[in-house]
């Protein structure tokens, strides 16, 4: 239980730092991204960074991934400087589809509700 709390605090802290780091970059493709969550490995060596997919096209997503890869070293330095950690975790970028899936579920439930109310 204690380990899970520490893990969640670490992920939350890293999410804040990453949002700041991305916002400070000069690349407009990256500085407007919204970090929705971060999943760290137990030793904080690896971190999956989830960003809001929104209505980004596949081409825009690919451009963002390329720009993120180029900026990894700058982001890593920022993490080390702000956090005081000896090293930054190895970052991998993912597009979060949870909001999209939640909206789909909401529409389905509304349709079910409408159908049952009309009977």
C-alpha positions in Angstrom: 0.0 0.0 0.0 2.8 2.4 1.0 4.7 1.6 -2.2 1.6 2.4 -4.3 1.2 5.8 -2.6 4.8 6.6 -3.3 4.4 5.5 -6.9 1.4 7.7 -7.4 3.0 10.7 -5.8 6.1 10.2 -8.1 3.9 10.0 -11.2 1.9 13.0 -10.2 5.1 15.0 -9.6 6.5 13.9 -12.9 3.3 14.9 -14.7 3.6 18.4 -13.3 7.3 18.7 -14.3 6.6 17.4 -17.8 3.8 19.8 -18.3 6.1 22.7 -17.3 9.0 21.3 -19.5 6.8 21.0 -22.5 5.3 24.5 -22.0 8.8 26.0 -21.9 9.9 24.5 -25.2 10.0 26.7 -28.3 8.3 24.1 -30.4 4.6 24.9 -30.9 3.8 21.3 -31.6 5.0 20.4 -28.1 4.3 23.4 -25.8 0.5 23.1 -26.2 0.3 19.5 -25.3 -1.7 18.4 -22.3 -0.1 15.6 -20.2 -3.0 13.5 -18.9 -1.1 10.9 -16.9 2.4 9.4 -16.4 3.1 5.8 -15.6 6.5 5.1 -14.1 8.3 1.8 -13.7 9.0 0.8 -10.1 12.5 2.2 -10.1 11.5 5.3 -12.0 13.8 4.3 -14.9 11.1 4.3 -17.5 8.1 6.6 -17.8 5.2 6.5 -20.2 3.9 10.0 -20.9 0.3 10.1 -22.0 -0.9 13.2 -23.8 -4.4 14.2 -24.8 -5.0 13.0 -28.4 -7.9 15.3 -29.1 -8.6 15.7 -32.8 -5.0 15.3 -33.9 -4.6 13.7 -37.3 -2.3 10.7 -37.7 0.2 13.0 -39.5 0.2 15.5 -36.6 0.7 12.7 -34.1 3.7 11.5 -36.0 5.1 15.0 -36.1 4.6 15.4 -32.4 6.4 12.0 -31.7 9.4 13.1 -33.8 9.6 16.5 -32.1 9.3 14.8 -28.7 12.2 12.5 -29.5 14.3 15.4 -30.5 13.5 17.3 -27.3 14.0 14.3 -25.0 17.4 15.4 -23.8 16.2 18.9 -23.0 13.2 17.6 -21.2 15.4 15.1 -19.3 17.8 17.9 -18.2 14.8 19.9 -17.0 13.5 17.0 -15.0 16.9 16.5 -13.3 17.2 20.2 -12.5 13.8 20.6 -11.0 13.4 17.3 -9.3 16.9 16.9 -7.9 17.0 13.3 -9.1 20.3 11.9 -10.4 18.9 10.9 -13.7 15.7 11.4 -15.6 13.6 8.4 -16.5 13.6 7.2 -20.1 10.5 8.8 -21.5 8.1 7.4 -24.1 5.2 9.3 -25.5 1.7 7.8 -25.9 -1.5 9.3 -27.0 -4.3 8.9 -24.4 -7.6 7.6 -25.8 -9.4 7.4 -22.5 -11.4 10.6 -23.0 -12.4 9.5 -26.5 -13.5 6.1 -25.2 -15.4 7.8 -22.3 -17.3 10.0 -24.8 -18.2 7.0 -26.8 -19.5 5.2 -23.8 -21.5 8.3 -22.8 -23.2 8.4 -26.2 -24.0 4.7 -26.0 -25.6 5.1 -22.5 -27.6 8.1 -23.7 -28.9 6.1 -26.6 -29.8 3.2 -24.3 -31.5 5.7 -22.0 -33.4 7.3 -24.8 -34.5 3.9 -26.1 -35.8 2.8 -22.7 -37.6 6.1 -22.1 -39.4 5.9 -25.5 -40.9 2.5 -24.8 
